[in-house]
Amino acid sequence: MTNPAERLVDLLDLEQIEVNIFRGRSPQESIQRVFGGQVAGQALVAAGRTTEGDRPVHSLHAYFLRPGRPGVPIVYQVERVRDGRSFTTRRVTAVQHGRTIFNLTASFHKPEVGAFEHQLPPAREVPHPESLPPLAEEIRKHLGELPEQLERMARRQAFDIRYVDRLRWNPEEIAGAEPRSAVWMRAVGPLGDNPLVHTCALTYASDMTLLDAVRVPVEPLWGPRNFDMASLDHAMWFHRPFRADEWFLYEQESPVATGGLGLARGQVYDLEGRLLVSVVQEGLFRAL
């Protein structure tokens, strides 16, 4: 299986080992800890597998408690907290080597017709994604070629990422930058027609660039890092149906960074400007 999108679908296809217990693969990567979006996406799959499937996810709230080890399977234990007339609630604990590394509470809502609708539009007009270079191409243009580790990551990347603003590469370009970032994203191949897979795939992707907004005024997003960073918690609200293999705009901003912590929030829009998902995350930043 060579298509990165197919590998993502496979990664999200958990093995059920008991009624409320699932096991997920954790690929062996040349990184120190498991990618947080992977754990969040897999945990949401586990939660969804214990529902009737007729209620889409409407929100999740999660905490990253310990770094996960690549190459070691992760066990997801689901607690069926509530099955109501309109809402279903699940609590998921992710365990590795007998220790809890992550927990998540997810709420599922039976679709209904609302009494009214409104939304704020995207913060600004942005170029169409097809007019922007893929991330790997932009980095190659600056560096001449990708370092070996980045080249491997680019080949395995399940999402096409295109930054709306030109990447900054030195302190002079960073000077005066606001803590904001925006990217277009979509899976690099079809993800099938299961809505839960698309929701979990976007959950996976939501952790990829969100903390960029915290770093924009401080250091180049690509290249040697001066800070170690880790996601601490993550919350999402899903407003409308979507497909993660179609273009979506991920607007991100950081309203505050202080005391070694940086808060970031994001809004996900489709090509028509409809708000699909809202995201909030806090990260820990420590100087290396």
C-alpha positions, 0 to 999 in steps of 0.5 A: 500500500503506497498511497499515503491517503490509503495508509491514513485510512488503514491507520484509522482502521482500529482492531476491536479486541473487546466490546469497548476496547480497540487497538491502533497501530503506531508506525515506527517513525524517526521522531521522539513521540507519536504524532498527536493528531494520530492519537486523537483521530484513532481515539475518535474512531474508537468512540464512533465504533461504539455508537449506532453510526447515525449521529455525527460527531459534533464536538471533542475535548482531549488532553495529551498526558504523556508522549506516545512511543512510535512503533508501539500499539496503542490500546483505546478503552471506551466508556459509554457515558450516555446514550440520550434521545439526541446526544451520545457521549463517549469517553476514551482513554489511550493506553501504552505500556500500561500508562494513560497517554491521552484521553478524549471525550466526544459528543455525537448529535442526531442531525436536526433542523435549526431555528436559525443559522449564521456565521462569520465569513473567513477573516480575509480573501485568500488565493485559490489552493490550486494557485499556490505551491505545495509545501514540499515544492516551496521548501525545495525552491528555497533549499534546493533540495529537501533534507533526507528526513523531510524528503521521507516525510513528504513522500509519506504525507497524507495531506497536500498542504499549501500555505496562503502566505509565503514562508519566512526564512530569516529574522528579517522576514519574521520581524513585525509578523502577526501570530497568524497563519493559514493553509489550504489542505486536502488528503492526497487521495480518496478517503472513501465515503464513511463520514466518520473516516473524514471526521477523524482524518480532519481531526488528524490534520487539525494538529499538523499546523495549528501551533504554527500561529504561535511560532510565526512571530518568533522563528521560521516555520521550517528549518532548525527549531529554537523551541521544543513544543508539545500539544497539551489539549485540543478541542473541536466543534464540527458544524457541517458535513465535509470531505477531508479529501476536498480542499479546506482552508484552515485559518489559525491565530494565536491570541496569547503566548505567555509563561511557556504556553501558547494558545491557538485557535483555528477555523476550517472553511470549504471552498465556498466559505462555509465554516465547517469546524472550529478548533482550539489548542494550547501548546507548551513551548520551551527553549532548546 
